[in-house]
Amino acid sequence: MNSKLKNKTQIDKKSMSRQEEFKKYVEDQQLIEQFSDLFVTLYDKKMPQKQDADRLVKDFFCPKQIAQMRDSIENYKKENEQLKKQINDMKQKIKLVKDNSTKRKVQQSQNYYQN
């Protein structure tokens, strides 16, 4: 019976820990304010159309994440362009080295046969 009490206590502690984590998340993400804003807007608009509801959800629940994702996308696009440029530069260098190597081999073979 004592072990059952310990298990229940451990489960209660885990549950309390999860609740505390969730509370912290709600506070950090300012979800209560966002919900309040959303409900006030919905109340003011009476019955929004489906498109309006979709827009409201996007506007109120993830503006930070959307902005961060847009920034990330822009950064990835810039990085991609830079990497493409580097690849092209490297391809040109490789071609130059191959051309020079071929020229050198031709000259060496010509010199060999001339001597």
Steps between C-alpha positions, in 0.01 A plus 500: 500500500789730571633451145160599358517823696851568368392435141202732541725767646743463208216523250368808677844661486532427128153638439580812701823542305314480169243748621772741604671461162172566321428806715847633423445437128162679507659797676805509272292488183247749639220267398245639744536846348476355152187303586346807657576709192360231274177465697448876515555525126264210434241656727533836325471343157195294595516204259822502296521325167720190476778699333483760774522230765805347329665840478417576864652174616818567302518863611440434867667169565821510311611846386841456664551156353390614154736797514783275617428249224495776238832630628641148493377448145661825389825402669489156337438656160799731544716213621383286207598773253840535663554124486396489135752775427770308687418186304523687170830657605637159595383349172684775312815439704478127434459565129798735505715246682397227257569724202839598639581140578406394150708781349795403717472136395484599135807720540685226684420249231604746229825571683561130541461432129707804404794384705 
